[in-house]
């Protein structure tokens, strides 16, 4: 399937049509109240609506329209009928392509915000024209928008049960697949084994790739796997995971929202296990 989004970093020299604006105030996205559903501002310039962007990053073309990520500052009135929504809420308002582009816009803008000065020598950095990066004119150190890879793993018992854990900060009763960040020098499969061992005390085998999802909170790439239980006593670490349990696929607890790959992972694998091993 052809994506409606074509990324690019060089803005058009003579744009003549309205553009899509991914405008942020801190981590909140500016949306307009449309006739049927909220939508992104689509106009020639945000200044036409009384907004003064402090910085901008060109994103490319989505569905035939040029797109920009802009910072509208921390104060000032919004145009009538426009409001701010949290980025997580935006994921539930828009279709997956626009939601993903909202996340991309925030990550690029956040990087630009945080890299105005060189972390090595302190000089002001400059945007490069040949790629999306900022370079120091003094020591030549160059920075790029960061991506932090993290794994997610759904462990099965080889029959009808899946291993889910919960953190204390989650809503009561919510469980999910295990997850953790990749450490320097690790292969993804090594991270799967290490995180499972550290968080719940069990070993795994038959690690298989499931899928991935950019997750802009703040700049992660979630890489999901399945694995089978290979031994060890189930024991939550009490730090990352306060409780971990085996659940039959017909008796799953409260799960993460559908916008996350964790939910897709759990739903997909649970359906496969149920079909493969019908409950007697």
C-alpha positions as CSV (number, residue, x, y, z in Angstrom):
1,X,0.0,0.0,0.0
2,X,1.3,3.4,-1.0
3,X,1.7,5.8,1.9
4,X,-0.1,9.2,1.6
5,X,3.0,10.8,3.3
6,X,6.2,11.7,1.6
7,X,8.9,12.9,4.1
8,X,11.2,15.7,3.3
9,X,13.2,18.4,5.2
10,X,13.5,21.2,2.6
11,X,10.5,23.5,2.5
12,X,9.1,24.7,-0.9
13,X,10.5,28.1,-2.0
14,X,7.1,29.3,-3.4
15,X,4.2,27.5,-1.7
16,X,0.9,28.7,-3.1
17,X,-1.6,26.4,-1.4
18,X,-2.7,26.0,2.2
19,X,-0.6,23.8,4.3
20,X,-1.3,21.4,7.2
21,X,0.1,22.8,10.5
22,X,1.1,20.5,13.4
23,X,1.3,23.3,15.9
24,X,2.4,22.6,19.5
25,X,2.3,24.4,22.8
26,X,4.7,22.4,24.8
27,X,3.4,18.8,24.2
28,X,-0.2,19.8,23.3
29,X,-1.4,19.8,19.7
30,X,-3.5,22.6,18.2
31,X,-6.7,21.4,16.6
32,X,-9.8,23.0,15.0
33,X,-13.3,22.1,15.7
34,X,-14.5,20.8,12.3
35,X,-18.0,20.3,11.2
36,X,-17.9,16.5,12.0
37,X,-14.7,16.0,13.8
38,X,-11.6,17.9,15.1
39,X,-9.0,18.5,12.4
40,X,-5.6,20.1,11.9
41,X,-5.3,23.8,10.9
42,X,-5.1,24.1,7.2
43,X,-4.2,27.6,6.0
44,X,-1.5,29.6,4.3
45,X,0.1,30.9,7.5
46,X,-0.7,30.7,11.2
47,X,0.1,34.4,11.4
48,X,-3.1,35.0,9.5
49,X,-4.9,33.7,12.6
50,X,-3.0,35.7,15.1
51,X,-0.4,33.1,16.0
52,X,3.3,33.7,15.9
53,X,5.3,30.4,15.5
54,X,8.7,30.6,17.3
55,X,10.3,27.9,15.2
56,X,9.3,25.6,12.4
57,X,10.3,22.3,10.8
58,X,9.1,21.3,7.3
59,X,7.8,17.7,7.4
60,X,7.1,16.9,3.7
61,X,3.8,16.3,1.9
62,X,0.8,14.5,3.3
63,X,-2.1,13.7,0.9
64,X,-1.0,16.4,-1.5
65,X,-0.4,19.2,1.1
66,X,2.8,20.6,2.5
67,X,3.2,20.0,6.3
68,X,5.0,21.9,9.0
69,X,5.7,21.3,12.6
70,X,5.7,24.6,14.6
71,X,6.1,25.8,18.2
72,X,3.5,28.4,19.0
73,X,5.0,29.3,22.4
74,X,3.6,28.9,25.9
75,X,1.1,31.7,26.1
76,X,-1.3,33.7,24.0
77,X,-4.9,33.4,22.9
78,X,-6.0,30.8,20.5
79,X,-8.4,31.6,17.5
80,X,-12.0,31.0,18.2
81,X,-13.0,27.3,17.7
82,X,-9.3,26.1,18.1
83,X,-8.1,24.3,21.1
84,X,-5.2,22.2,22.4
85,X,-5.2,18.5,23.0
86,X,-2.7,16.2,24.6
87,X,-0.7,14.1,22.1
88,X,-2.0,10.9,23.4
89,X,-5.6,12.2,23.0
90,X,-4.7,13.2,19.4
91,X,-3.9,9.6,18.7
92,X,-7.6,8.8,19.3
93,X,-8.9,11.7,17.3
94,X,-7.2,11.2,13.9
95,X,-6.8,8.3,11.5
96,X,-3.5,6.3,12.0
97,X,-1.6,8.1,9.3
98,X,-2.3,11.6,10.7
99,X,-1.8,10.4,14.3
100,X,1.6,8.9,13.3
101,X,2.6,12.2,11.6
102,X,1.5,14.1,14.7
103,X,4.0,12.0,16.7
104,X,6.7,12.5,14.1
105,X,6.1,16.3,14.2
106,X,6.4,16.5,18.0
107,X,9.6,14.5,18.1
108,X,11.3,16.6,15.4
109,X,10.1,19.8,17.0
110,X,11.2,18.7,20.5
111,X,14.6,17.8,19.2
112,X,14.9,21.2,17.5
113,X,13.9,22.9,20.7
114,X,16.5,21.1,22.7
115,X,19.4,21.4,20.4
116,X,19.7,25.1,19.9
117,X,23.2,25.0,21.5
118,X,26.0,22.5,21.2
119,X,26.3,20.0,24.0
120,X,30.1,19.8,23.6
121,X,31.2,23.4,23.4
122,X,28.0,25.5,24.0
123,X,28.0,27.5,20.7
124,X,24.7,28.1,18.9
125,X,23.9,25.4,16.4
126,X,22.6,25.9,12.9
127,X,20.1,23.9,10.8
128,X,21.8,22.1,8.0
129,X,20.3,22.3,4.5
130,X,21.4,18.9,3.2
131,X,19.7,16.8,5.9
132,X,17.6,17.1,9.0
133,X,20.3,17.9,11.5
134,X,21.8,20.7,13.5
135,X,25.5,21.4,13.4
136,X,27.9,23.3,15.6
137,X,30.0,25.9,13.6
138,X,32.7,25.7,16.3
139,X,33.5,22.0,16.9
140,X,31.4,20.6,14.0
141,X,29.4,18.3,16.3
142,X,26.2,17.3,14.5
143,X,22.9,16.1,16.2
144,X,20.0,14.3,14.7
145,X,16.4,13.7,16.0
146,X,16.9,10.9,18.5
147,X,15.2,7.5,18.4
148,X,15.3,5.3,21.5
149,X,14.6,1.6,20.6
150,X,12.5,-0.4,23.1
151,X,11.3,-4.0,23.0
152,X,8.0,-5.4,23.9
153,X,7.4,-9.1,24.4
154,X,4.3,-11.2,25.0
155,X,5.3,-14.5,26.6
156,X,3.1,-17.5,26.1
157,X,3.1,-20.9,27.9
158,X,2.8,-22.9,24.7
159,X,-0.9,-23.5,25.2
160,X,-3.6,-20.9,26.0
161,X,-2.0,-18.6,28.5
162,X,-0.1,-15.3,28.1
163,X,2.1,-13.6,30.7
164,X,1.1,-10.0,31.5
165,X,2.5,-7.5,34.0
166,X,1.3,-4.3,35.6
167,X,3.0,-1.2,36.8
168,X,1.9,0.7,39.9
169,X,1.3,3.9,37.9
170,X,-1.2,2.3,35.6
171,X,-5.0,2.5,36.1
172,X,-6.3,-0.1,38.5
173,X,-6.6,-3.6,36.9
174,X,-4.7,-2.8,33.7
175,X,-2.0,-5.2,32.5
176,X,0.1,-5.3,29.4
177,X,3.0,-7.1,27.7
178,X,6.5,-6.6,29.2
179,X,8.7,-3.9,27.8
180,X,12.1,-2.2,28.2
181,X,14.7,-0.1,26.5
182,X,17.6,-1.5,24.4
183,X,21.0,-1.0,26.1
184,X,24.1,-0.1,24.1
185,X,25.7,-3.1,22.4
186,X,22.6,-5.3,22.7
187,X,20.8,-7.2,19.9
188,X,17.1,-6.9,20.2
189,X,16.7,-10.6,21.0
190,X,19.2,-10.1,23.9
191,X,17.1,-7.3,25.2
192,X,14.0,-9.5,25.1
193,X,15.7,-12.1,27.2
194,X,17.3,-9.7,29.7
195,X,14.1,-7.6,30.3
196,X,12.0,-10.7,30.8
197,X,14.5,-12.1,33.3
198,X,14.9,-8.8,35.1
199,X,11.3,-7.9,35.3
200,X,9.6,-11.2,36.1
201,X,12.3,-13.7,36.7
202,X,11.6,-16.1,33.8
203,X,13.6,-17.4,30.8
204,X,12.2,-17.4,27.2
205,X,12.8,-19.2,23.9
206,X,11.6,-19.0,20.3
207,X,11.7,-15.2,20.2
208,X,9.9,-14.0,17.1
209,X,9.4,-10.5,15.6
210,X,5.8,-9.2,15.6
211,X,5.8,-5.6,14.5
212,X,6.9,-2.1,15.4
213,X,5.4,1.3,16.2
214,X,6.9,4.8,16.6
215,X,5.9,6.0,20.1
216,X,6.6,9.7,20.6
217,X,6.6,9.7,24.5
218,X,9.1,11.1,24.1
219,X,11.0,9.5,21.2
220,X,10.8,5.7,21.3
221,X,10.5,3.0,18.7
222,X,8.6,0.1,20.1
223,X,9.6,-3.2,18.6
224,X,7.3,-6.1,19.6
225,X,8.1,-9.8,19.9
226,X,6.5,-13.0,21.0
227,X,8.3,-15.6,23.0
228,X,7.7,-18.9,24.8
229,X,8.2,-19.6,28.4
230,X,11.5,-21.6,28.9
231,X,11.8,-21.9,32.7
232,X,12.1,-20.0,36.0
233,X,9.8,-19.0,38.8
234,X,7.5,-16.0,38.1
235,X,8.7,-13.2,40.4
236,X,8.0,-9.5,39.7
237,X,10.9,-7.3,40.4
238,X,8.8,-4.9,42.5
239,X,10.3,-1.9,40.7
240,X,9.3,-1.9,37.1
241,X,6.6,-4.5,37.6
242,X,4.5,-4.7,40.8
243,X,2.4,-7.8,39.7
244,X,2.7,-10.4,36.9
245,X,0.3,-13.2,36.2
246,X,-0.6,-15.9,33.6
247,X,-4.0,-15.3,32.0
248,X,-6.0,-17.6,29.8
249,X,-6.8,-15.9,26.5
250,X,-10.6,-16.1,27.4
251,X,-10.0,-14.4,30.7
252,X,-7.9,-11.4,29.9
253,X,-7.8,-8.4,32.3
254,X,-8.1,-4.7,31.4
255,X,-5.7,-4.0,28.6
256,X,-4.0,-0.9,27.1
257,X,-5.9,1.3,24.6
258,X,-6.1,0.3,21.0
259,X,-3.7,3.0,19.8
260,X,-0.7,1.1,21.2
261,X,1.0,-1.9,19.6
262,X,0.8,-3.7,22.9
263,X,-2.9,-4.0,22.5
264,X,-2.6,-5.2,18.9
265,X,0.1,-7.7,20.0
266,X,-2.1,-9.1,22.8
267,X,-5.3,-9.2,20.8
268,X,-3.6,-10.9,17.8
269,X,-1.7,-13.6,19.7
270,X,-4.6,-14.3,22.0
271,X,-6.9,-14.9,19.0
272,X,-4.3,-17.2,17.5
273,X,-3.9,-19.2,20.7
274,X,-7.6,-19.5,21.1
275,X,-8.0,-20.8,17.6
276,X,-5.1,-23.2,17.9
277,X,-6.2,-24.6,21.3
278,X,-10.0,-24.4,21.7
279,X,-11.2,-24.5,25.3
280,X,-12.7,-27.9,26.1
